[in-house]
Amino acid sequence: MLLFFIERDELDIHDIPIFQITNEFMGYIRQLEQLNIEVASDFILTAATLMRIKAKMLLPRTEKDEEGNEIDPRQELVQHLLEYKKYKSVLPDLSTMEDLRMAQENRGNINEELQQIANANHFEYELQDLNLYKIMRVFNKVMSRYEEEQNRPKHTVFTYPYTIEQQKDHILEMVASKQKIAFSEVILAFPDKIGMIFNFLAILELLQLNLLSLEVGEGFNDFTITVAEGHAAQVTQLLI
């Protein structure tokens, strides 16, 4: 009935004037009631849906999705109408196909042909016993297997733009330019957890190479990083 109103008034199905279509639908239900015709539950549900959409469009507050875009309360209804229109458009073709199939007669050599197909493809001859129940059972198994596959845990691997060598160069540049830096400054430059781990490992490696030294600094769990005594020239050479 909604699709009839839309096609009759040549309305844009993607931009339904909800007030007009609601009034027409409610008027149709009132006519049914005046004729003492029992109103089907589908009509009542549709009327309630239209009234809910109408109420949402009257409210000044709009709903938004996760990306912050405004949600059109008519969107779900439009989707249902489009799906119904799509299926309705193929009904004449299906009816014609049904008439053609009903006019056909079964040939007498079907079993022989099925046996030839089975022999050619090396599978057991079970097609003659195939029925709708068996097909539905197979379909149900396939859908269950598909659902299990979709619900399997998926692990995503993220790559981070850090390497030990790069972080060693960054730390050496920071120390060479300022003579000494606090570890808190390194944290501020690379505040994410992975960056802190790479920087800490880079500092440990530079300490092992005797290019840097540490001094206990002020503050909780803080220390100062300086160039190791007698290795300033070597640090400068590495940065060139």
URMOMO-V488658 format. One record per run of one state. SS is the DSSP state (A for helix, B for strand, O for the rest). FROM is the first residue (numbers start at 1). TO is the last residue. If there is no record, write none. Layout:
# URMOMO-V488658
SS/FROM/TO, SS/FROM/TO
This chain:
# URMOMO-V488658
O/1/1, A/2/8, O/9/17, A/18/34, O/35/40, A/41/58, O/59/63, B/64/64, O/65/69, B/70/70, O/71/74, A/75/102, O/103/109, A/110/121, O/122/126, A/127/129, O/130/131, A/132/150, O/151/163, A/164/178, O/179/179, B/180/182, A/183/189, O/190/192, A/193/208, O/209/211, B/212/216, O/217/222, B/223/227, O/228/231, A/232/239, O/240/240
